[in-house]
Amino acid sequence: MLRVVDAGYDVASLAWSPTDKYFAVLSSQDVTSQKWKGLGDCFFGFFGRPTQYYTLYVDIYNLEGERVCRKLLIEKVLNGNGYMDWE
């Protein structure tokens, strides 16, 4: 069974724990509208290359799909994205 929801976050990466009892999701949230844009951002946006700002989170879930914890990694980072490997 599959359930699709719009959570306002984009999934950037998934990783299984070494014990295979948990999995982690690296997600990003577009927070461009919350960030004050300087003159450089306005300049590039005017010429069709707007800058995007993201906040990154890591969520850990158990095998039943229940979220065990959430960790904020970084806020309002320019063009934020990442990859995760759980060792």
N, C-alpha and C positions, 0 to 999 in steps of 0.2 A: 504494500500500500504506500502511496506517495502523496504527500501534501505539499503544495506550493504556496508560499506566502511572500508578500512583498515586505521585507523587513527594513528596507532602506540601506542595506549593506551589500557590498559585493564580496564574494568569496575569492580570495587571492591564492590560498594554498590549503591543503589538507595534509595531516600527518597522523600515523598510528603510533601509539605508545609502544615501547619495546616489549611490554608484557601483553599487548593486544587486548587490554581491558578498557582502554580509553582511546579517543581520537581528538585531535585538536584542529580547530578551524581558524585560519588567519583571515580576518575580514577587514574591509576598508569602508569608510563612510565619507561621502563627498561633503565637505564642510566649506566649500568655496564661498557660499553666501554668508558665512559667519566670519570670514577673514577680511580684515581691512586690506584693501589693495593699494599698493603704492603706485607711483607714476610709471614704473616699469611694467607692472601688470596691466595698467590701463593702455599703455602704448602697444604692447603685444596683443591685447584683446582687440584693439581697434584694427589691427592688421590681420585678424583672423586666427591668431594663435593664442587663445586665452589660457591663462595658467589655472591649474586646478590644485586645490588643497585637500588633503585627506587626513583622517584620523584612523589609526590602525589598532585593532583589538585582537586578542587571542582568546578563544572560548574552548574549554575542554568539556567533552561530553563522555558519559559512560555508554555502554553498549545498548542500553535501553533508550538512548536518545535524550536523556535528561542532562541539562547543563550543570556541571559540577562547579565550575568557576569561570570568571571572566577577568582578563587583565588588559588594561589600557597600556599600549606600547608607546605611542607617540601621538601628539596632537598637532593638527594643522600643519602638516609637512607638505612641502611643494612636490607635486607629482608622486605622492607616496604610494609605494607598492612593495611587495616583498615575497619571500619564499621561506618555507619552514621545513626543517628536518629534525625529527625528534630522535635523539640518541640516548 
